[in-house]
């Protein structure tokens, strides 16, 4: 058992215990390590000024570096990691190619958000170098969806990304000699961590058996994953993170498998990884995850975390419900598997999970069904939904079968509409039928009004989404208008 965390920051290895372990990474960098290039602005993971690059120790080596938000990440979550900040990107006295490109294109004015842009661009440049691909405007824009520019304007920053000299870009994995870190982590990788400071405690078990034992003994502790939600709530004083456990040292929870009949997604697989593995079998879900959030959020957030958060506007839950996904829970008494539709109970964030249970994986069953997923928000990328809708269906010629529909943002939890599902089963797909469905949906749903939309607005959106679904299927099937407009 260890009572400290171990990581490497740029070229220096650190061992921390006590108060520093519970600090946000951004606070530690600025106020303890003296690396003030990392900025704190929104403290919500929205603006990207706090972006850094991290790699995780895994099976004797470090993974590729990925960009994350340091303002909503805690130091204990980076045990066993290598961290690179904007100060650590330069080569001796030479600027990193991304930094040089920013200078040459006049990509910064005040410079307050510039370090975050540079870290995000360094991450995408590293990936392009690794994959031997060019940096295109589309790739650069996608990489920068989590970075907000307040004064320069994005044009010169995008040009800087595209003009980065990849020939001169050294892979981030080779940038620092991390042999000392790897050797140290090899020695300590099988040692669990328990750190206490005043009334706070963090457990970092290295095996699932140990994790369920801790959860059984401390049923009131919270499991923290990527902290993309809890980090925000903590920063804004909405919650206190006192008694915690992270599962990021348990290697088996990173197992993600695309098998013959299912896709298995571990509790620690990031949303970015899920987006990639579902691209072939669930392209609609993969496209939804593409606009789900910024790279910084998707690199840290997990599908299991989003599902367990159980927000009524969570983007993934409608799909998990209509796809008949399963969730696997583990305790000292053994393992049990639930259909997602049974896992979510009536009421706000009510789940069928016992105090001593841990979620270990989600299973997506492969199917011949088709899917349509919709997210309505003020912005296309990196925004909270006002309304979500997911539909799964099968068509035999023009006959509807296996129809399922779920809505988010209209009740205390994501809801299915079984009466409508039953009504559509075996019916011929026509526009008049779905006009009737749209009217029924708008009268059945009784959403609340809040800052993201009034009840009337949400009812209208749900109605229009049903009609949009009808039009899209009509176009994709290539039916003649007089065949369905009856």
C-alpha positions, 0 to 999 in steps of 0.5 A: 500500500502506498500513501503517495502518488507518483507522476512525471511533470515535464522532465521531473518526477514527483511523489505527492501526499497530503493536501497536494494530492487533492488539489486540481491539476491546474492549481498544483501546476500554477501554485505549487510547481510554478508553471503559470503557462497553464491558465484557469478561466472558466474552471468548468472545462469549457474554454480550454485555457487550462489544457495539458497533455497526459500519458498513462502508464500501461503494461510497462510503457506509457500510452500516447499523450492526450489533451485534457482539461487540468482545471477539473482534473484532480492530482490523484487521478494522474497517479502513474501519468506523464504530464506535459505543460506548455512550458515543456513543449519546447526543444532546448531553446527552440520553440515547438513547431506548433509554437513557431507556427503560432508566432509566424501566423500571429496566432496570439494577442493577449496570450491568455488562452494561447497555451491551451491552444498550443497544447491542443494543437501539439496533441493533434500534431503528435497524432498526425505525425504518428499516423503519417497524415497531414494536418487539414483545416477540418482536423485542426478545427475538430482538435480546437472545439474545446478551446475558446479564443477571446481576442485573436480570432480563430483564422490565424490559429487554424492557419498555425495548426495547418502550417505546423512543420510535422517533419520537425515535430518530435513525437511526445512519447520520445520528448523526455527520457521517461525510463526513470518514471517507467522503472518507478511505476513498474515497481509501484504499479501493483501497490494500491494507494490510500491517502488521507488529508483531514476529513478527505480520503482517496482510494486507488485500488489496483485490482477489481477484487480490492475495489469491491472490497473497499466499496463493501466496507465504505458503501458511502464513498463516491467513485470518481472517473474522469471528473468531467462533471464532478470536477465542475460541481466541486469547483463551483461549490455545488458538491464536496468530494470527501470520500472517494475511489478512482478505478484508473489503476485497474487495468482490466477496466480498460478492456474494450472488445469488438466481438462477433455479437457484442461490443464490450466497453470497460468502465475506464474506456474514454468516450473518444475510444468508444467513438472509434470502436462504434464507428462501424457497427453503430455509426449514428452513435459514433457521430453523436459522440463526435459532437458530444464534447471537446477532445479534452472532455472525451479523452477523460470522460467515460461512457460508464461515467455518463451513464451513471451520472443519469442526467435526464439530458445525458446524450448517451442514455437514449441510445443505451435504452433503445439499443437494449444495452446491458450494464454489468455490476460487481460486488463482493457477492458476485456479478449481475447484469441488467438491461439499461431499461431496467437499470434506470428507475422512475425519478431523478437519477434513480438507479438499480445499483446497490451501495456495495456495487461497482459498474465494470462494463457496458455491453452493446448487442450488435443488431440488424436494427437501424438507429437515428439519434438527435441532439438539440442544443444551442451550439453544435459542438460542446454544448448541453442538450435541451432535447435528445431523441433516439429511435431504433427500428427495423423495416420489412419492405414498408412494415415497421417492426422492433420500434423503440423511441426514447426522449431526454430533456422532457422528464426527470429521467430519459423516458421510453414511450411504450404505447407509441412503440406498440402502436407502430409495431406491424404498421405500414410506414407512412407520413400520415402515420408519423404525423399522428405519432408526432401529435401524440408525442407532443401531447403525451410529454409534459416537460418542464421549463428551464434556462435551455427551453420552455415546456412549449419549445420542448414539446414542439421540438419533440414533435418536429424530431418525429417528423424529421425522422420520418422524412429521413427514413423516407429519403434513405429508403428511396421511396416515391413520395406517393408511396408514403404520403398517404 
